[in-house]
């Protein structure tokens, strides 16, 4: 029997708005390796867009999910609560980098977490305004899109968006935006667009994800904390992509000497199963009235069981330390290519949240990235792009990747980069 033309069937059956990064149709996967429907093997440096820090189907996650399935699959936590939800909240409360008492509740997606953290901040402050940053990504719901600082492809044709959402510059030295420039932009917002006493929350990614893996400088984060304290604003850390070991800490905010008030989390929280959450200072989290938070599938027993296993794996396999090792190995290999690949403009990141940005003739080079990703895929390596101009390649391999597989992937990456650089001259 001929192999079905799955791509043709996809085009006929699903809307074009669901963008596809590769033509690879997955059949099975394990840790950092994935096999398509034709049996071809790939090394996965996308990780489900940062979802698989513990790899595809980690045995302990798989076992935890199987054990939960043998008990029950769903009751709706708001109808018949279950111990795992409470246990996971307790464990996250103890681990999130906030010194004060904290509370956590669970939803299903990162966008839901973002929506709910803004609800909580507004309930706590009694204010409407929210400030996000250029280059940010906070989800595809209407409020998530309003907060997102990138138009194409996310915002095209979907307005109008919720009101009282404003954007300030984010530091980006390669684009000539210093910390002082970014803070001046925020000050300008307070003068021209919204009184700071009407702002409920400032939401920031410690490392911008879709924006290009741009880390927030320590001085910038300190200034945000100072501004929030001065005006009674809730500081929200969006850790949906940075959380659960990716940056070398369980949460990226642990790299800073200031605290956020609320955290959003999702992606690698449950090792491939849908689960997200909001964690924060107890007095802020308790602001909404009973019934104001929740969701039918929020805190799914399956996702909760997976997340409890994920936390064990991160600790027992020392994945935070492993992230720093992986990140250094990727960075060293990229740096060694500078002479052969003059298009490399910058290599940056924290831990294993590493990216490389490409320029040609002094301008962002998205066509170079498209060609590079295509050649890497031919060699068997799945890569993702990001950045406001699509000229950044980000690396999101599982933190559990074996050394031999990592070396093989980096060999493919080197070959693809050298060949792409030669062909673009």
C-alpha positions in Angstrom: 0.0 0.0 0.0 1.3 3.4 -0.9 2.1 5.9 1.9 -0.7 8.4 2.2 0.1 11.9 1.1 -0.4 13.4 4.5 0.6 16.9 3.5 -2.0 17.0 0.7 -4.6 15.7 3.2 -3.5 18.3 5.8 -4.0 21.1 3.3 -7.4 19.8 2.3 -8.6 19.2 5.8 -7.1 21.9 8.0 -7.0 25.7 7.7 -4.0 27.6 6.4 -3.9 29.6 9.5 -2.3 26.7 11.4 1.3 27.2 10.2 3.5 24.2 9.8 7.3 24.6 10.5 8.4 21.4 8.8 6.8 18.8 6.4 7.7 16.0 9.0 4.7 13.9 10.0 5.7 12.3 13.3 5.1 8.6 13.9 7.0 8.0 17.1 9.6 9.7 19.2 11.9 9.0 22.2 14.0 11.5 24.1 15.6 13.8 21.5 14.9 11.5 18.4 11.8 11.5 16.2 10.8 9.2 13.4 8.4 10.2 10.7 5.7 8.2 8.9 8.2 7.0 6.3 10.6 5.8 9.0 13.2 8.5 8.7 14.9 9.5 11.9 15.4 13.2 13.0 17.1 14.8 15.9 14.6 17.2 17.5 16.1 20.6 18.4 12.6 22.1 18.5 11.2 20.1 21.5 7.6 20.9 20.7 8.6 24.6 21.0 10.2 24.2 24.4 7.8 21.7 25.8 10.1 18.7 26.0 12.9 19.6 28.5 12.6 16.1 29.8 12.5 14.6 26.3 9.8 12.8 24.3 8.1 10.2 26.6 10.5 10.2 29.5 10.0 6.7 31.1 9.1 8.2 34.4 6.6 10.6 32.9 5.1 7.9 30.8 4.8 5.6 33.9 3.2 8.4 36.0 0.6 9.1 33.2 -0.2 5.4 32.8 -0.7 5.0 36.6 -3.1 8.0 36.7 -5.0 6.6 33.7 -5.6 3.4 35.6 -7.3 5.5 38.4 -9.3 8.2 36.5 -8.9 10.6 33.7 -11.0 13.6 34.7 -13.3 14.8 37.4 -13.0 18.6 37.0 -11.0 19.9 39.9 -13.8 22.4 40.7 -16.3 19.6 41.1 -14.3 16.8 42.8 -10.7 17.9 43.7 -7.8 15.5 43.8 -4.7 15.3 45.9 -2.2 15.6 43.0 -3.3 19.1 42.2 -2.7 20.2 45.7 0.7 18.4 45.9 1.9 20.0 42.7 0.8 23.4 43.9 2.7 22.9 47.1 5.9 21.8 45.3 5.8 24.8 43.0 5.0 27.2 45.8 8.2 25.9 47.5 10.3 26.3 44.3 9.3 29.5 42.7 11.8 32.3 43.5 9.5 34.4 45.7 10.4 34.6 49.4 6.9 35.5 50.6 4.1 32.9 50.9 2.8 31.8 47.5 -0.2 30.0 45.9 -0.6 28.3 42.6 -3.6 27.3 40.4 -3.7 25.4 37.1 -5.1 25.8 33.7 -4.4 24.1 30.4 -2.4 26.4 28.1 0.2 29.1 28.4 -2.3 31.6 26.9 -4.8 30.8 29.6 -2.1 31.3 32.2 -1.3 34.8 30.8 -5.0 35.7 30.6 -5.5 34.6 34.2 -2.5 36.4 35.6 -3.8 39.7 34.1 -7.2 39.0 35.7 -5.5 38.4 39.1 -3.4 41.6 38.8 -6.5 43.6 37.9 -8.5 42.1 40.7 -5.7 42.8 43.2 -5.0 46.4 42.1 -8.4 47.5 40.8 -6.7 49.0 37.8 -7.1 48.2 34.1 -3.8 48.9 32.4 -1.1 46.4 31.3 2.3 47.0 29.9 4.2 44.5 27.7 7.2 44.8 25.5 8.2 45.0 21.9 9.1 41.5 20.6 7.2 39.8 23.4 5.0 36.7 22.8 2.2 36.0 25.2 -0.2 33.7 23.3 -2.8 33.6 20.5 -6.0 34.5 22.5 -7.2 38.1 21.9 -5.6 39.4 25.2 -2.5 37.3 24.5 -2.3 38.9 21.0 -2.8 42.4 22.5 0.2 41.7 24.8 2.3 40.2 22.0 4.8 42.6 20.5 5.0 41.2 17.0 2.4 41.7 14.2 3.1 39.2 11.5 1.9 36.5 11.5 0.1 36.6 14.9 -2.0 39.8 14.7 -2.9 40.0 11.1 -6.6 40.5 10.6 -7.6 39.7 14.2 -8.3 43.2 15.7 -9.6 45.1 17.5 -7.8 44.0 20.6 -8.6 44.5 24.3 -8.0 48.1 25.4 -5.5 49.4 28.0 -2.6 47.4 26.7 0.6 49.3 26.0 4.1 48.3 24.7 7.5 49.6 25.7 10.9 48.9 24.0 12.8 45.9 25.2 16.6 46.1 25.5 18.4 44.8 22.4 22.0 45.9 22.0 22.2 44.4 18.4 19.3 46.6 17.4 20.8 49.6 19.2 18.3 49.6 22.2 20.1 50.0 25.5 18.6 49.5 29.0 18.4 53.3 29.3 16.6 53.5 25.9 14.1 50.9 27.0 13.5 52.6 30.3 13.1 56.0 28.6 10.4 54.4 26.4 8.6 53.2 29.5 8.8 56.6 31.1 7.4 58.1 27.8 4.4 55.8 28.1 3.7 57.1 31.5 3.8 60.7 30.2 1.9 60.3 27.0 -0.3 57.2 27.2 -1.2 55.9 30.6 -0.8 57.2 34.2 1.3 54.6 36.1 -1.4 54.7 38.8 -3.8 53.1 36.3 -1.4 50.2 35.5 -2.2 46.8 37.0 0.7 44.8 35.7 3.9 44.9 33.7 4.5 41.5 32.1 8.0 40.5 30.9 9.8 37.4 29.7 13.1 37.0 31.5 14.4 35.8 28.1 12.2 36.7 25.2 11.2 33.5 23.3 9.6 34.2 20.0 11.3 37.7 20.2 14.7 36.1 19.5 16.0 34.6 22.8 16.9 38.0 24.1 17.8 37.9 27.8 16.5 40.8 30.0 19.6 42.5 31.4 19.9 42.5 35.2 19.8 46.3 35.4 16.6 46.3 33.4 14.9 43.8 35.7 16.0 45.8 38.8 14.5 48.9 37.2 11.2 47.2 36.5 11.0 46.0 40.1 11.7 49.5 41.3 9.1 51.1 39.1 6.5 48.5 40.1 7.2 49.1 43.8 7.0 52.9 43.3 3.6 52.8 41.6 2.0 49.7 43.1 2.2 47.7 39.9 2.3 43.9 39.8 5.4 42.5 38.1 4.6 39.4 36.1 7.3 37.0 34.9 6.2 35.0 31.8 8.2 31.9 32.3 6.2 29.8 29.9 9.3 29.1 27.7 12.1 29.8 30.2 10.8 27.6 33.0 11.7 24.1 34.2 15.5 24.1 33.8 15.9 25.6 30.3 18.1 28.5 31.5 20.1 26.5 34.0 17.7 27.3 36.9 14.3 25.9 37.5 12.9 29.4 36.8 14.9 32.1 34.9 14.0 34.7 37.5 16.4 32.9 39.8 19.2 34.5 37.8 18.2 37.9 39.0 18.5 39.6 42.4 14.9 40.8 42.4 11.6 38.9 42.5 8.5 39.0 40.4 5.0 39.0 42.0 3.3 36.5 39.6 4.7 33.8 37.4 3.1 32.1 34.3 4.2 28.6 33.5 3.4 26.0 30.9 5.3 24.2 28.1 7.8 21.9 29.9 5.9 21.8 33.1 4.2 18.5 32.2 6.7 16.9 29.7 4.4 17.0 26.7 1.0 16.9 28.4 -1.2 20.0 28.4 -0.8 21.9 31.7 -0.2 25.5 32.7 -0.3 27.5 35.8 -0.1 30.8 37.6 1.9 31.1 40.8 2.5 34.2 42.9 2.3 36.0 46.2 -0.6 34.7 48.2 -2.2 38.1 48.9 -2.3 38.8 45.1 -3.4 35.3 44.1 -6.3 35.5 46.6 -7.7 38.7 45.1 -10.3 37.0 42.7 -13.6 35.9 44.3 -14.4 32.1 44.5 -15.4 31.0 41.1 -13.4 33.7 39.4 -10.6 31.3 38.4 -10.7 27.8 37.0 -11.6 26.0 33.8 -13.2 22.6 32.9 -9.9 21.0 32.0 -7.7 23.2 34.2 -5.3 21.0 36.2 -6.0 17.8 34.3 -5.2 14.8 36.5 -3.1 13.4 33.6 -1.1 16.6 33.3 -0.7 16.9 37.0 0.7 13.4 37.3 3.1 14.1 34.4 4.3 17.4 36.1 5.0 15.7 39.4 7.2 13.2 37.5 8.8 16.0 35.6 9.9 17.8 38.8 11.4 14.5 40.1 13.3 14.0 36.8 14.7 17.6 36.8 16.0 17.1 40.3 17.2 13.5 40.1 18.9 13.9 36.7 20.3 17.3 37.5 18.8 18.9 34.5 19.4 22.5 35.5 23.1 21.7 35.6 22.8 19.8 32.4 21.2 22.8 30.7 24.3 24.9 31.4 26.6 22.1 30.0 24.5 21.8 26.8 24.3 25.5 26.4 28.1 25.9 26.7 28.7 23.1 24.1 26.3 24.7 21.6 27.8 28.1 22.1 31.4 26.9 21.7 30.5 25.1 18.5 28.7 28.1 17.1 31.6 30.5 18.0 34.0 28.3 16.2 32.0 28.8 13.0 32.3 32.6 12.9 35.1 32.6 10.3 33.3 30.2 8.0 29.9 31.8 8.5 30.2 35.5 8.4 26.5 35.9 8.6 26.6 35.2 12.3 25.8 38.5 14.0 25.3 37.4 17.6 25.3 34.2 19.7 23.3 34.7 22.9 21.3 33.0 25.6 21.3 31.6 29.1 21.8 28.0 29.9 20.4 25.8 27.1 18.2 28.7 25.9 20.7 29.6 23.1 20.1 31.3 19.8 22.2 32.6 16.9 21.2 35.7 14.9 22.1 36.1 11.2 22.7 39.3 9.2 23.8 39.9 5.6 25.0 43.2 4.3 24.2 44.8 7.6 20.6 43.7 7.5 18.6 40.8 9.2 18.8 37.7 7.0 15.6 35.7 7.2 16.3 34.1 3.8 19.6 32.7 5.2 17.7 31.2 8.1 15.1 29.6 5.8 17.8 28.0 3.7 19.7 26.9 6.8 16.7 25.2 8.4 15.9 23.5 5.1 19.4 22.1 4.7 19.5 21.0 8.4 16.2 19.2 7.9 17.7 17.4 4.8 20.5 16.2 7.1 18.1 15.1 9.8 18.0 18.0 12.2 14.8 19.9 13.1 15.4 23.6 13.9 13.1 26.5 14.7 13.5 30.2 13.8 12.3 33.2 15.8 12.9 36.9 16.1 10.9 39.9 14.9 12.5 39.5 11.4 12.7 35.7 11.4 16.5 35.8 11.2 17.2 33.9 14.5 17.7 30.2 15.0 16.8 29.0 18.5 17.9 25.7 20.1 15.4 23.8 22.3 16.8 20.3 22.4 15.7 18.2 25.4 17.9 18.6 28.4 18.0 14.8 28.6 19.7 14.5 25.2 22.5 11.9 25.2 26.0 13.3 24.5 26.3 11.1 21.4 23.1 12.5 19.9 24.0 16.1 20.9 27.4 15.7 19.1 25.7 14.2 16.1 23.2 17.1 15.9 25.9 19.7 16.3 27.8 18.1 13.4 24.7 18.4 11.3 24.3 22.0 12.3 27.9 22.9 11.5 27.6 21.2 8.0 24.3 23.0 7.3 25.7 26.4 8.4 28.9 26.1 6.4 27.0 25.0 3.2 24.4 27.6 3.6 27.1 30.3 4.0 29.0 29.1 0.9 25.8 29.1 -1.2 24.8 32.6 -0.1 28.1 34.2 -1.2 
